[in-house]
Amino acid sequence: MKDFKNYTGEPKSEPGKKPDINNTVELAKIISRAMNGKNQNQIMRTIIAEAERGKREGRLSDADIDNFYNALYPMLDSAKRQKLTEVIDKLKKI
């Protein structure tokens, strides 16, 4: 996985602009396939490492993270929603 932006092919989200859910869902599908067979710790390390790099390089904004969260949240059960919320909080603190 190189970075989140390469998967969507879209420019960064603009404040007040509705996210392109189709691209965000595609991003989730690609990430899901890339993580298949890995344990939770491997997945978390990969996501956080990529997010850190993306934020440092200016390719990943909090709005991008929010779009990702909003696309995945409705598809998850309550335990996974809680975990997603924890991950998003960590990513935004980077």
Summary of the structure (lengths in Angstrom):
residues: 94
radius of gyration: 12.5
end to end distance: 18.9
largest distance: 37.3
contacts: 231
relative contact order: 0.18
helix: 70%
strand: 0%
